[in-house]
Amino acid sequence: MKLSKSQFETRLEENQLILSFIGMSNIGKTYWSKKLQDIGFRHINCDDLVEQKLAPALKKLGYAGIHDVSKWMGQPYDKRYFANQHQYLSCEKEVMEEIFAEIKNSNKGNIIIDTTGSIIHTGQNIIEKLKQYSLVIYLAASEEMMEAMFKKYREEPKPLVFGDIYNQAQNETQLQALSRCYRQLLNLRGVLYTDCADVVIPQEAIVKDMTASQFFSLIKHAI
């Protein structure tokens, strides 16, 4: 949803401003979504809602919580991965449709939709609705951050949708292939996120100790 600065201000004052954050896992979407609660936004955490959808499948394995979603999904070299990736995306699509229905049928005040990193893989219909109902803000990683993100991904894996980008060369270990394909995934998603976004906030523009109001001003000035 493209907004002028005056439209942005009007929606904010009328409690009808809906923002959505897109970007890779660990880029700060949830951190800043929670911060915006300090200035009156309602935070919709899509990761948590997808996890709730998957709860019956997780419970069968004795799993619970976002980190156990990662265990359940596995890595793209695991036999279970592609079937679980498909189920995960199906749940994510259901979650997004439910969010859109709620937004369409009620007036719930200013909202921040904290999307998953895989929102970009849910299909054009979901992306078009996201842009219809919200100002889409891409939190873009710097080149330096990409290495740190991969390290964190390996230390604290989250459910990650690779699509069909993963492949293992004959002379590679699984970890080497995962590392190479993860970087390819970052580059591909960067293009897709940029195409989807109404506003791009480069990570270099974000100061770690920013207040919610300062971060919100950064968004407003980027329109």
Secondary structure, 3 states (H helix, E strand, C coil): CCCCHHHHHHHHHCCCCEEEEECCCCCCHHHHHHHHHHHCCEEEEHHHHHHHHHHHHHHHCCCCCHHHHHHHHCCCCCCCHHHHHHHHHHHHHHHHHHHHHHHHHCCCCCEEEECCHHHHHCCHHHHHHHHHHCEEEEEECCHHHHHHHHHHHHHCCCCCCCCCCCCCCCCCCHHHHHHHHHHHHHHHHHHHHHHHCCEEEEHHHCCCCCCHHHHHHHHHHHC
